[in-house]
């Protein structure tokens, strides 16, 4: 069974970009891939244009230098408008409210309403282009819920969500995949650039704080500084079977965001992924049996033309009729044939069932996840029967450098973090950690923590 050959599963989840926006160009490229992406014929484009206040906004290519975009609204009310309103031409009858939502629901009027209809190409997303052509792209991977970050990350890491929309306070406690792995004695860890996402869940904040301090001092707990990833991956010490890697988050007390969440530019995420790929491939023996999964928590309000899947879900007591919008997703592994387009239906809970298929003998991950899998297909089906011979992977160091140069500089120390709920929740988490662990900022090798705490104090 191909999945049995995978010894290490690495998961990276970025923020807030749709499939058409980030990789829909793959069907238009000089050497196109057979994804359900974008087309150029007028008969296809015109019915998908969005209309707002008498103006029609069509799909168009973004200049790669267009990096800073005012953050589109993406709570469940905004998304219902995006996926339910008819386009300008009225056919198809859905997926026509992206511009309307951008103008009506954003915290401030966007500088340019048409930006949510734009898409990048290989010049702006060279790492995605490599992943799609050398490995596999999933063109029917959907965010689990038609709502925002917190609920979708809870679905990805739990299979259920106690939230409907993002909370400004700390996250409610619920069982996570960390618990599931630990109960089955499956080794796991999180590498975080600074504060991992579940610092916002009080049950985990204590271990996160002490484990990151241990990591700064050279130890190996279940939460580790990303700066240690390269040396630990290249070293002789065993690595965990499941690794989660987190960027620095825009909506947090971070210093150099690379999560792709607007207004952070998409180039920083490309540089981050290039670096991760470079580390993984730098140890050929480990890379030979590794599976890297890259996806996005949700679409962030950007246009996509494919309607969500009709999977009913109750989250936080609210009944959702569909999944969220389609997001970019890649599987990168020597066990994937180059240029694979995996068009089977998937969502974030597909990762959880993959872990159960690999490490729990194919049992259901949980009843909630099993109920969703009845509408989906196993992610393990993307793997080839044997490792696929290929030319040595290109060196992405130059890609990372170019992508990094496209992004604007990080905000200065003390800059306003804004008022999105996740920013407030992160702020609360950091204040809590700083108060409970006053010596943490003095941990050897972790000066960045002190700077991050200073941003919220």
NORSUL-V406342 format. One record per residue. N is the residue number from 1. RES is the residue in one small letter. PHI is phi in whole degrees, 0 to 359 (999 if undefined). PSI is psi as a letter, one per 20 degrees, with the letter a starting at -180 (none if undefined). Layout:
BEGIN
n = <N | N>
res = <RES | RES>
phi = <PHI | PHI>
psi = <PSI | PSI>
END
This chain:
BEGIN
n = <1 | 2 | 3 | 4 | 5 | 6 | 7 | 8 | 9 | 10 | 11 | 12 | 13 | 14 | 15 | 16 | 17 | 18 | 19 | 20 | 21 | 22 | 23 | 24 | 25 | 26 | 27 | 28 | 29 | 30 | 31 | 32 | 33 | 34 | 35 | 36 | 37 | 38 | 39 | 40 | 41 | 42 | 43 | 44 | 45 | 46 | 47 | 48 | 49 | 50 | 51 | 52 | 53 | 54 | 55 | 56 | 57 | 58 | 59 | 60 | 61 | 62 | 63 | 64 | 65 | 66 | 67 | 68 | 69 | 70 | 71 | 72 | 73 | 74 | 75 | 76 | 77 | 78 | 79 | 80 | 81 | 82 | 83 | 84 | 85 | 86 | 87 | 88 | 89 | 90 | 91 | 92 | 93 | 94 | 95 | 96 | 97 | 98 | 99 | 100 | 101 | 102 | 103 | 104 | 105 | 106 | 107 | 108 | 109 | 110 | 111 | 112 | 113 | 114 | 115 | 116 | 117 | 118 | 119 | 120 | 121 | 122 | 123 | 124 | 125 | 126 | 127 | 128 | 129 | 130 | 131 | 132 | 133 | 134 | 135 | 136 | 137 | 138 | 139 | 140 | 141 | 142 | 143 | 144 | 145 | 146 | 147 | 148 | 149 | 150 | 151 | 152 | 153 | 154 | 155 | 156 | 157 | 158 | 159 | 160 | 161 | 162 | 163 | 164 | 165 | 166 | 167 | 168 | 169 | 170 | 171 | 172 | 173 | 174 | 175 | 176 | 177 | 178 | 179 | 180 | 181 | 182 | 183 | 184 | 185 | 186 | 187 | 188 | 189 | 190 | 191 | 192 | 193 | 194 | 195 | 196 | 197 | 198 | 199 | 200 | 201 | 202 | 203 | 204 | 205 | 206 | 207 | 208 | 209 | 210 | 211 | 212 | 213 | 214 | 215 | 216 | 217 | 218 | 219 | 220 | 221 | 222 | 223 | 224 | 225 | 226 | 227 | 228 | 229 | 230 | 231 | 232 | 233 | 234 | 235 | 236 | 237 | 238 | 239 | 240 | 241 | 242 | 243 | 244 | 245 | 246 | 247 | 248 | 249 | 250 | 251 | 252 | 253 | 254 | 255 | 256 | 257 | 258 | 259 | 260 | 261 | 262 | 263 | 264 | 265 | 266 | 267 | 268 | 269 | 270 | 271 | 272 | 273 | 274 | 275 | 276 | 277 | 278 | 279 | 280 | 281 | 282 | 283 | 284 | 285 | 286 | 287 | 288 | 289 | 290 | 291 | 292 | 293 | 294 | 295 | 296 | 297 | 298 | 299 | 300 | 301 | 302 | 303 | 304 | 305 | 306 | 307 | 308 | 309 | 310 | 311 | 312 | 313 | 314 | 315 | 316 | 317 | 318 | 319 | 320 | 321 | 322 | 323 | 324 | 325 | 326 | 327 | 328 | 329 | 330 | 331 | 332 | 333 | 334 | 335 | 336 | 337 | 338 | 339 | 340 | 341 | 342 | 343 | 344 | 345 | 346 | 347 | 348 | 349 | 350 | 351 | 352 | 353 | 354 | 355 | 356 | 357 | 358 | 359 | 360 | 361 | 362 | 363 | 364 | 365 | 366 | 367 | 368 | 369 | 370 | 371 | 372 | 373 | 374 | 375 | 376 | 377 | 378 | 379 | 380 | 381 | 382 | 383 | 384 | 385 | 386 | 387 | 388 | 389 | 390 | 391 | 392 | 393 | 394 | 395 | 396 | 397 | 398 | 399 | 400 | 401 | 402 | 403 | 404 | 405 | 406 | 407 | 408 | 409 | 410 | 411 | 412 | 413 | 414 | 415 | 416 | 417 | 418 | 419 | 420 | 421 | 422 | 423 | 424 | 425 | 426 | 427 | 428 | 429 | 430 | 431 | 432 | 433 | 434 | 435 | 436 | 437 | 438 | 439 | 440 | 441 | 442 | 443 | 444 | 445 | 446 | 447 | 448 | 449 | 450 | 451 | 452 | 453 | 454 | 455 | 456 | 457>
res = <x | x | x | x | x | x | x | x | x | x | x | x | x | x | x | x | x | x | x | x | x | x | x | x | x | x | x | x | x | x | x | x | x | x | x | x | x | x | x | x | x | x | x | x | x | x | x | x | x | x | x | x | x | x | x | x | x | x | x | x | x | x | x | x | x | x | x | x | x | x | x | x | x | x | x | x | x | x | x | x | x | x | x | x | x | x | x | x | x | x | x | x | x | x | x | x | x | x | x | x | x | x | x | x | x | x | x | x | x | x | x | x | x | x | x | x | x | x | x | x | x | x | x | x | x | x | x | x | x | x | x | x | x | x | x | x | x | x | x | x | x | x | x | x | x | x | x | x | x | x | x | x | x | x | x | x | x | x | x | x | x | x | x | x | x | x | x | x | x | x | x | x | x | x | x | x | x | x | x | x | x | x | x | x | x | x | x | x | x | x | x | x | x | x | x | x | x | x | x | x | x | x | x | x | x | x | x | x | x | x | x | x | x | x | x | x | x | x | x | x | x | x | x | x | x | x | x | x | x | x | x | x | x | x | x | x | x | x | x | x | x | x | x | x | x | x | x | x | x | x | x | x | x | x | x | x | x | x | x | x | x | x | x | x | x | x | x | x | x | x | x | x | x | x | x | x | x | x | x | x | x | x | x | x | x | x | x | x | x | x | x | x | x | x | x | x | x | x | x | x | x | x | x | x | x | x | x | x | x | x | x | x | x | x | x | x | x | x | x | x | x | x | x | x | x | x | x | x | x | x | x | x | x | x | x | x | x | x | x | x | x | x | x | x | x | x | x | x | x | x | x | x | x | x | x | x | x | x | x | x | x | x | x | x | x | x | x | x | x | x | x | x | x | x | x | x | x | x | x | x | x | x | x | x | x | x | x | x | x | x | x | x | x | x | x | x | x | x | x | x | x | x | x | x | x | x | x | x | x | x | x | x | x | x | x | x | x | x | x | x | x | x | x | x | x | x | x | x | x | x | x | x | x | x | x | x | x | x | x | x | x | x | x | x | x | x | x | x | x | x | x | x | x | x | x | x | x>
phi = <999 | 304 | 296 | 296 | 282 | 279 | 262 | 225 | 248 | 247 | 239 | 235 | 240 | 265 | 231 | 68 | 218 | 267 | 297 | 301 | 297 | 262 | 222 | 300 | 296 | 303 | 278 | 252 | 298 | 304 | 245 | 287 | 255 | 280 | 272 | 278 | 247 | 269 | 227 | 251 | 285 | 300 | 295 | 273 | 289 | 302 | 292 | 263 | 298 | 264 | 238 | 210 | 55 | 86 | 249 | 259 | 243 | 266 | 285 | 208 | 278 | 276 | 294 | 304 | 284 | 282 | 250 | 274 | 235 | 304 | 297 | 289 | 294 | 207 | 275 | 290 | 293 | 296 | 292 | 299 | 293 | 301 | 267 | 253 | 291 | 284 | 294 | 301 | 277 | 80 | 213 | 295 | 272 | 226 | 60 | 238 | 248 | 290 | 291 | 304 | 297 | 302 | 282 | 281 | 252 | 293 | 300 | 221 | 303 | 293 | 296 | 214 | 300 | 286 | 300 | 289 | 264 | 275 | 224 | 268 | 230 | 297 | 294 | 274 | 233 | 296 | 289 | 298 | 298 | 297 | 301 | 291 | 275 | 267 | 223 | 222 | 243 | 257 | 259 | 223 | 259 | 244 | 303 | 293 | 227 | 278 | 206 | 268 | 298 | 298 | 297 | 289 | 289 | 295 | 298 | 293 | 252 | 216 | 90 | 215 | 220 | 275 | 245 | 261 | 241 | 299 | 262 | 277 | 270 | 294 | 292 | 294 | 286 | 205 | 296 | 243 | 299 | 303 | 295 | 301 | 294 | 297 | 299 | 259 | 56 | 262 | 293 | 213 | 203 | 242 | 261 | 235 | 299 | 210 | 261 | 290 | 303 | 276 | 300 | 282 | 258 | 307 | 298 | 257 | 297 | 295 | 296 | 301 | 297 | 290 | 292 | 290 | 296 | 298 | 298 | 300 | 268 | 103 | 274 | 226 | 269 | 273 | 238 | 226 | 288 | 302 | 301 | 269 | 300 | 300 | 297 | 288 | 290 | 275 | 279 | 274 | 293 | 302 | 257 | 298 | 286 | 232 | 234 | 253 | 242 | 242 | 281 | 282 | 262 | 299 | 273 | 195 | 278 | 261 | 251 | 206 | 300 | 218 | 261 | 76 | 285 | 306 | 274 | 299 | 287 | 289 | 296 | 295 | 294 | 298 | 296 | 297 | 292 | 300 | 293 | 300 | 299 | 297 | 294 | 300 | 280 | 284 | 241 | 303 | 295 | 285 | 300 | 301 | 231 | 245 | 232 | 261 | 246 | 238 | 208 | 235 | 295 | 196 | 277 | 69 | 92 | 275 | 300 | 214 | 265 | 267 | 297 | 298 | 284 | 272 | 240 | 289 | 213 | 254 | 229 | 58 | 82 | 259 | 273 | 266 | 268 | 223 | 286 | 279 | 280 | 296 | 231 | 295 | 205 | 223 | 240 | 240 | 192 | 298 | 267 | 240 | 289 | 302 | 76 | 293 | 246 | 262 | 256 | 287 | 290 | 220 | 214 | 299 | 289 | 299 | 294 | 297 | 292 | 300 | 298 | 292 | 297 | 276 | 248 | 231 | 65 | 80 | 294 | 298 | 298 | 197 | 302 | 294 | 291 | 300 | 298 | 285 | 294 | 298 | 261 | 241 | 231 | 296 | 294 | 298 | 294 | 281 | 278 | 280 | 292 | 209 | 307 | 259 | 299 | 202 | 293 | 306 | 295 | 297 | 284 | 264 | 301 | 291 | 301 | 299 | 295 | 295 | 298 | 298 | 288 | 286 | 275 | 290 | 293 | 294 | 294 | 292 | 304 | 88 | 294 | 295 | 277 | 83 | 237 | 298 | 306 | 296 | 295 | 292 | 295 | 297 | 301 | 298 | 295 | 293 | 298 | 297 | 297 | 296 | 289 | 277 | 228 | 297 | 270 | 298 | 295 | 267 | 300 | 303 | 81 | 235 | 294 | 297 | 299 | 301 | 294 | 292 | 296 | 297 | 290 | 249 | 257>
psi = <p | h | h | h | i | o | h | p | p | p | p | p | o | a | p | l | q | r | g | h | g | h | j | h | i | h | i | i | r | h | n | q | q | l | q | m | b | r | r | i | p | h | h | g | g | g | i | i | q | q | p | p | k | i | p | p | o | r | p | r | p | q | p | h | i | n | g | o | p | p | o | q | q | k | r | h | g | g | h | h | g | g | i | h | q | q | r | g | i | j | p | r | j | a | k | j | k | g | g | g | g | g | g | h | i | q | h | q | p | q | h | o | h | i | h | i | j | q | q | r | a | h | h | h | m | h | g | h | g | g | g | h | h | i | c | q | p | o | j | l | p | q | q | h | q | m | a | a | g | g | h | h | h | g | g | h | j | h | i | r | p | i | q | g | r | p | q | h | a | q | q | q | p | q | p | r | h | g | g | g | g | g | h | j | k | o | p | q | r | p | p | p | h | e | p | r | g | j | h | i | o | h | h | i | h | g | h | g | g | h | h | h | g | g | g | h | j | j | r | n | a | i | p | q | p | h | i | i | g | g | h | h | h | i | r | i | p | q | q | q | h | p | p | p | p | p | r | p | p | g | m | r | l | r | h | m | q | k | i | j | o | q | j | p | q | i | h | h | h | g | g | g | h | g | g | g | g | h | g | g | i | i | n | h | g | g | h | h | k | q | o | p | p | p | a | q | g | r | i | j | j | q | p | q | i | p | q | r | q | n | o | p | p | p | p | k | i | p | o | p | h | r | a | a | q | p | q | q | q | q | p | o | q | i | j | p | p | p | j | p | o | o | j | q | p | q | a | h | i | h | g | g | h | g | g | h | h | g | i | k | k | j | r | p | g | r | h | g | h | h | h | h | i | h | i | a | q | p | h | i | i | i | q | r | h | r | q | o | q | r | q | p | q | q | p | j | g | h | g | g | g | g | g | h | h | h | q | r | q | q | q | q | p | j | q | p | i | a | j | q | g | h | g | h | g | g | g | h | g | g | g | g | g | h | h | h | m | h | i | g | i | j | p | p | j | l | h | h | g | g | h | g | h | h | h | i | none>
END
